[in-house]
């Protein structure tokens, strides 16, 4: 069940959802708008020959109030807000329609697991043929919350728990249960 604005406000009141900072205008009819933070990561294209799932990549890290994303470019960003959600809730990260209409694709793998806490790392891709300028503090995406049918037996306590700022892929830390032989 997708949560309405009224239910989101109730769950913020009970502490089942925390969003810090939060202004009243961010709560929409069935979502909460999230704002772009100031921290960014981009692949250090000049120091690597490729990427692997087995090794960390080399990134350039920077903070800015304004960022320009060139055409066909990928960038990791963060939300300005730090969130936490209860073990019986989940959330979807969705791009805002107005931003998507500019050719900017936004996601974070699209899903926030029950029990997650931290800033949300956003994966930004400019699919347009012209650069797109973004400003920190502007609404960039939205969280759509859903009530689970019951509390998760194994809420999220993974490698991104408590993250702040944009965080690179940590896929190299995965323990594969059944490697292909």
N, C-alpha and C positions, 0 to 999 in steps of 0.2 A: 504494500500500500504506500503510495507517494504521500508525503506529509504536506499539509496545507500550511499557509502562513501562520494561522492560529495555532496549529499543533507545533510548528517549529518554535514559535515564541514560548509555548508552554514548556517544551523540552529544554529550551535555553534557561527558563526559570527554574527547572528542577535540576539543572546541571547535566542532563543526559546529552546535551549538545553544548559545547563551548566554542565561541568564536571571538578572538581577541586580536585587534579591536573590532568593534561592530557598531555601525551607526544604524538608526532605524530605517533609513532609506534603502539599505541593502536587502532587506527582507522583501521578497517578491511574492506573488500569489501562491507559488508552489516551489520556491527555491530561495537561495540566498546568493546575491551577487558577491563575488570575491574580487579584490583589487590587486593590481599588479604591484609586486614588491620592487626593490631596488637592486636585487642581487641576481647575477646572470652567469651562466657558464656556456662556453662554446668550445667545440673541439679545436685543439691546437693543430690545425691542418698542416702547419709547416714543420712539425716535429714527429709526425707519425706517418707510416706508410699504409696503415689500415687499422681496423678494429677487430677485436676478438672477444668472444664470450668468456674466455678464460683469464683475461688480464684486464686490469683497469686501464681506461683510456686516459690520455693526457688532455686536460682542459685548460683554457684560459679563463680565469675568474675575475669578475669586475663588478663594481656597483655604479649605477647611473640613475639619474632622474629621468632621462630620456634615452631611448635606444632606437636605432634604425636597423631593421631586419631587411637585408638585401633580398632580391627575388630568389626563389628556390633555395633559401637558406634555413637552417635549423638552429635553434637556440633553446637552452634550458633557462627557465625563469622560476620565480617563486611567487606565491601569493603574499600579500602584506599581512594576512591573517594567520594566526596559529589556531588550529582547531583540535577538538577531541570529540569523539562520538562514543556513545555507550555500546556495550557488547551485543545489544539487540537492534542496532541501527546500522545502516549502510548508506553510502552516498555515491552519486554519479557526478563526475565533473563534465560539464557541458560548456562548449563555447557559446558566447552570446551571439544571437543572430546578427546583430549589427556589426560585430567584429568579423564574423564569417563572411558576410557580404563584401568585405574588403579583401578577401582571399587569405585570411589568416586562420590556419587550422590550430586549434588548441585542445590539448587533452593531457591526461596524466596516466595513461593507460586506461583512463575512463572510469576507474573504480576506486572507492575508498572503503577498505575493509572495516567490519565491526571492530571497535576497540582502538582504531587508529588515533594517534595523537601526533601533531606536528604541523609545520607549514607544508603546503602542497607544492611539489615541484611540477611545473607545467612544461610540456613539450610544445614549442611553438614552431610552426612551419609556414613560411610565406610562399603560398602557391601562386601569387600574383607575378606579373612581369615588371612591376615597379616596387621600389622600396616602401616599407611601411614603418612609420614612426610611432612609437608607443611611449606613454608617459606613466611613470610610477604613480600609484594612487588612483588610476582610472579603473573602472570596473572592466574586467577582462573575461571572466567566465562566471559560471554559476554552479552551485552545489544543489543537487536535487536529492533530498533525503527520503529513505524508505524504511518502513518498519519491517523487521524480519518476523517470520511466523513464531520464532522463539529465540531465546538468547543463544548465541554461538557457543558451542562446546570448546572451540579453539579460536578465541578472538585474536586479532592481529597483535603480535609482539615481535615482529620481524626486523629486518635489517634497516628499515627506514623509520622505525618508531622513534618519535621525538626529534625528527629532523628539523633543522632550521636552515634557511636559505635554500638556494637551488642545490640539489644533490645529484651527482652523477649516477649512472647505472652501477649497481653493485651486483650485477648478474654473476660476476666472477666469484662471489661468495656462496653461490647456490650449491647445496649438496644434492646432486642428482641421485634419485632413488634407484633408478633402473637404467644405467648407462647402456647405450647401444654397443654391442660387441661385434 
